[in-house]
Amino acid sequence: MPQIQLNSISKCFGNINVIPQFDATIDEGEFLVLLGPSGCGKSTLLRMIAGLTDITTGSLCFDGQAVNDWSPSLRGIAFVFQSYALYPHMTVKENIAFPLLMNAFRKWHHIPLISNFMRWKMMRRPDIVERTSQLAEQLELSQLMDRRPANLSGGQRQRVALARALVRDPSLYLLDEPLSNLDAKLRTQMRAEISALHNRVKKTFIYVTHDQVEAMTMATKIIVMNHGEIQQIGTPDEIYQSPANIFVARFVGAPPMNLLDVQRHGQQLVLAGGTSWTHNANMPESDRLIFGIRPERLHLKPEGQTGIPVEIVMIEKLGAEVILGCHILGSTNKPSNDLLRQDLVFVRISGNPHIPIGTRAALGYEPEMVNWYSAETGRAITVPDTAKAA
């Protein structure tokens, strides 16, 4: 299993710079997720690692050895495409077993008449039959083994493509949104199956997705991307608890982090419309800040108590929890950044409190649960230890 180093990797398509510069190290055995919105360069980066797309500048190294010029077959990879890429003339069984057949083929086996006989013979080898059947059972494909891709649904084709990649024993697994066409139940099951596979084989996985749930539940490390650039690298907990900037804060989390553009006057935080509340704790030494807090870190207090004054205007019941959409009373805030949504503040609470729409309340929070960001740069700010509450 190689350690993978991406040293100042970039990719241009004509005059379009898709990935300006990318530097990262992927350690042996990691489950790395490339997370970001559509069009941010995730799949392009994955294809460069696989050798399917040329690198414009920079170097890709496996254990310190540059592999820019290596063909995909020399890199020891298994690739799961988002677009299935199945062989239409082969059955499901033949598609899954194909990598095993190619590993066993010799040059003279490709002679036309001999090729057909050898494929027929190898498809009956006990080791190939056992491995193919095992993967088919895990992915609920056992009843479809004699069908061809044209007779499968989109989700079934994706499972066949995943099984074909998993059937080998490569050094590196590359997965490009492999669960995007599955229904919710099977997607949850497959997340567990892929995580279990990673724990079992201890190989390096690089997984591309725009689904934060997939990233948070499977990754050992996440790289958040936007416009081809790295926004943050960290564990799922680090990405969620301490977003490096307001893009990550808004992209990771459902509902996303609440972000409010505030003016600081002593221990008072004031919104554009004049609404204010007291924050009795240390704050960054700046007159203008972005106040960020996760929905589950807010709690309801009776109207008039210390906190952010709000009116509940939206309720989403999710069974074990409820999401409340709250309008800040008296606020006429106009976001200075497109990433800030300040018309609603979301609150996540357990159970069903049976609160009617129109209820007025105050939102309380623990001061140490607040994330602070620069209003100018959008980058996270650390509260100085020497700052004292007034």
N, C-alpha and C positions, 0 to 999 in steps of 0.2 A: 504494500500500500504506500503510494508516494505522498510526501508532503507537497502541496501545490502552492506555488508562489506566482502571483500576478504582479509583475513589475512594470508600472507605468503603461499598462495596456490601454490602447485606444483603437477605435474603429470608425472609419469614415466611409460613407457611401457617396462617392462624388464629392460635392461640396457640403454634404450633410454630415455633421460630426455627431454620431449617435452616442458614442462613449468618449468623452474628452480625455480622461485619464483615470485609471482604476488601479489601485494598489491594495493588495490583500494577501494574507497567508491562510491557507486552509490546512489544518493539521490532520495527521493520520487519524482515521476513524471518526471524524466529525460528521455530524448531520447539519450541513450548512443550508440555510434557506435564503434565497435571493427574493426579497419581498419588495413590491412596489406597484404602482399603477400601470395599466397597459401602456405600452410605448416607451417605457423608461429604459429599455436596453437589457432587460434580464435575459430574455431568450437569446439575444445576440451574443451576450457574454458566455452563456452556456454552450452555444455552438462553437465559439472560439476555443473553449476548453476542450471540446470534443474533436476539434480539427475539421469541422464542417464549414467553418467560415474563417477566412484569412484574417490575421491580426495586422492592422495598419502599422502601428508602432508599439514598441515595448516587447517584453519577453515573457513567455509562459514557461515555467520550470517545474519539472517533477524531480524532487529530491536534489535541487540545485542544477539539474541538467536542462538546458533549453530544448523545448520540444516543438517550437514554432513550425518546423518543417516536417514533423512526423505525421504520417498518415493516421487516420482514425484507427485503423486495424492494429497499429503498433502501440497505441496508448492504453490498451487494456480496459476499455470502457463498455458499459451497457447504457444505451440511450433509450428513454421512453419519450416519444414525440406526442405533442398535443393533438396532432392530426392523424393519429393511429399508425399510418405508414405500413399497413398490412399487405401481404401478397394476395391479390384477389383470386388467383387460381388455386390457392392452397386451402385446405380445411383448417379449422381452428387447431386441431391436433398438430398438423404439419407446420403451421405458423409458429406455435409455441416451441416445437422441437427443432426448428430450423437452425438456430445457433449451435445446438449440440451436434447436428449433422455436419455443419460446416467445419466444426472443430475436428471431426473425425475423418473428413474427406481428404484424400490425397489427389495429387495432380491428375493421375490417370483415371480417377473416378469421374472426372468431368467429361470424358468421352461419352457422346450422347446415349448410346444403348447401355453402356455400363453404368452411366449416371442414374438412370431410372431404376435399374436393378439394385444398385447400392443404396439408394434412398429407401426403396421398399424393404431391403434387408435391415438397414439400420433402424428404421422405424419400429422394428420388432425386437431390438436389443433390450434386454431386461432393465438395464440402467436408464436408458432413454425413456422407456415406457413408464418406469416408476417415477422419474423426476417430472415428466410431463403430466402424469395423472395427479401427482401431489400438488403441483401448482394449479391445475384445473380445479381441483376440489377446494383449495383455499380461496379461489376467486369465483367460485360458483359457476364454473364453466363445464362441469362434467357432462351435462345434458346437451351441450352444444358442440361436442368435439368433431362431429362429422359435417357441420355446416361450414359454408364459406362466408367471408366477410359481407358479401352483398345481402345475405339473409340474416344479418345481425343488427340490433339497434346500436345507436351511438355509444351507449354505456357499455354494451357487451363488447364492442370493438375495442374500446379503451382498455377493458380488462384483459383482452387477448394481447394487446400491445404491452401491457404491464407484465403479464406472465412471460412473454417472450424475452423481455429484458431480465427478469428475475431468474430464469431457468439457467443462465450461465453463472459462472463464478468469477466475475471480473474484479479488477482492483478498484474500480471507481464506478459508481452509479450516478448517472445524470438523468434527472426527471424534469420534463418541461410541462408543468400543469397537468399531471396525469389523471387527476380526479375531476377535472372540470366538467366532464359530461356524465358524471354519475349522479344518481338521486341521493337525497340527503342521508338516508339510512345506510346505503352502501358506501357513501363517502366517509361516514364515521367509522364504519367497519374497516375500510381500506386504510384509513389513517393509522388505526391500531395495528393492522397487518404490516404496513411498511415500517412503523416504529419497531415492531417486534423483529422484523427481518434485520433491521440495522443493529439492534442489540445482539442478535444471534451471530451475524457474520462479522461484525466489528470492522466493516469496510467504510470507506468515505462515501457519503451521499451528498450530492449538490442538487437542490430541489428548487425549482422556480415556481412562484405562485403570486397572485395578487390577493389571495385569501388569507387574512391575518389569523384566522382560526387554525388553518393548516400550519402556518408558521409557528404560532405560539404552542401548539400541542406536540409538534414533532421535532422541532429544531433543538440542537445544542448551541448553535450560534446563528444569529440572523444578521444579514446585511440589508438595510433598508436603502432603496435606490429611488432617485427621482431625476429625470432628464439625464440619465447616464452617469450620474454622480452619486457617490456614497454619502448618505445622510447620517447614518449611524451604524456601528458594528457593536454587537453585544449579545448577551444571553437573552432569552425571552423575558426574564424578570427585569433585566436592566433596560431593555427597550420599553417595556410597559411602565415600570416605576419611574424611570428617569429619562424621558425622551430628550434627545440632544437639541432639538429645535422644534418650532411650532408645526413644521410639516409632519414630523414623526408623531408628535402629540395628537394631531388631528387624524393621521392615517391609521394609527394603531389604537384599537379600542372601539367597542360598539355598545352604546353611543361613544363618540370620541371624547377626549378631554375637553372640559369647558375652559375656554380662553377668553379673558376679559381685559380690554385695554383700559388701564386705570392710571389716574394721577395720584401720587402719594403726597399727602400733607400730614407730616408727623406720623401718627399711627392711624390716620384716616385714609381709606382708599376711596377715590371719587371717580364715578363714571361721567361720561360727557354730559348727560342730562342732569347731573347734580346729585344723583343717588349715591349715597355713601354708607360705609359701615366701618367699624373699628376692627383693626387687626392687631391684637395685643401680643405681638411677637416680633422677633428679628426680621428685618426685610433688607433687600439689597439697597445700597446707597445710590438711589436714582430717583428722580422726580416722576419719571414715567416708566411704567412697567407693564408686562403682560402677566396677569394673574391666571395660573392654570391649576385646575383640580379635577380629578376623576369623578364621575357621577356617583360611584359607590362610596366616596369619601365625604359626601354631603349628607346631612340629615335635617329633617323638618323640625322646626320649633314654632311655638305659637306666634301669631302676628304681634309685632311690637317688641319682641325680644331682640337681643343683639344678634346681628347676622345680616345676610343679604335679603332685602325685602322683595318678595315675589308673589305672583299670582299663578296658580296651576291652570294651564290652558290645554294640556294634552295628557292623556293617560294611555299607556300601553300595558295590558295585562299579559304576562308571559308565564303564568302558572305559579312557579316558585318565587317569582319576583315581579315587581312593577317598575316601569320606567315612567317618570313624571317629566313632562316638558313645562318649564316655568318661565314666565315673562317677568323680567326685573321691573318692579314698579318705578315709574318716574324716569326710566332710562330712555334716552333718545340717541344712544350710542351709534355712531357710524364707524364701522370697522376701518382701520387704516391699512389693513392687510387682507387680501382675498382669502387667506387661510383662516381668518377669524370669523366665526359666526356668533353674533352677539344678540340675536333676537330671542334665543331660547337658551336656558340653562337646564341641563338634564340631571336628574337625580335617580339613582337606582336604589330601591329599597326591597327588603325581603318580605315575602308574604303578600297579603292583600289588605291594605289599611282602610279600604272603602272611603277614600277621600273624593269628594265630588269636584268636578271641574268648576273653577271660579273661586276655589278656596284660597285665601290669602295666608301667607306664612312667612317665616324667616328661615333662611338656610344657614345652618351652623356647620362648623368643620373644625378639625384639629389643625392648628397653624402649621405644624411640622409636615402635614400632608400636602402643602401647597408647593407647586412647581413655579419657578419664576423665570421669565424670559425677557430679553432685551426688546424694547419696542422698536429699536432701530434695525437690529440684525436678525431678530427672531431666534437667537441662540440662547441656550440655557444659561442662567446665572446662579452661581452658588452664593448662599447667604454667608457673609463673613462671620466667623466665630466671635469676633470682637464687637459686632453690632449689638447694641442693647436696646431693648424696648423702652420707649419713652414713658 
